[in-house]
């Protein structure tokens, strides 16, 4: 197993569970959608824990559930950090620097669809999460996540400027990254807590009364706690 595969295994299972390796591995093996219904003021929210790598039967069931919910008048608030240059409204130089900063923050690891696909060598009975459109998500739904620019800016707000050096610039973004020195700073408050805060704010201000929140399992408890704090 490669270093990247090992990193992905531990990263994914821990993010899936929020409470340990065993629960994360169970999430990859899970075949059932497990919606959690929550009432917030005049809204009905269906928290639906999502895994980015799992069983085909799980994704088939998830698609059927999403189609059913949408027919019942629900909107999907889904998880997907926005990286599209045009939507971030950045020029090519700023966009290149943003991606180099994120690569340095992440230590060169790419937690992308291609990266998850490498786990097929480890979990041979599992597949990568299908594209949104294959799950029944469309333009009437809402990407309720933050952008890559938000993520990097928040990291710098917490821990200081991420300085790009000559090695960063010399290493192509598609090349193996070997010049990173461990940066000070914990990503988890941003990857989990900050994103939870932004999602909950979107839920609270939304005019829609029926919402499906399709996010990773590690986010669900924190989101519920934030809504509970704002219930009154």
Beta strands, then each sheet from edge to edge (+ up, - down):
strand 1: 35-40
strand 2: 43-50
strand 3: 53-54
strand 4: 75-78
strand 5: 127-128
strand 6: 142-143
strand 7: 210-216
sheet 1: 1+ 2- 7- 4- 6-
sheet 2: 3+ 5-
end
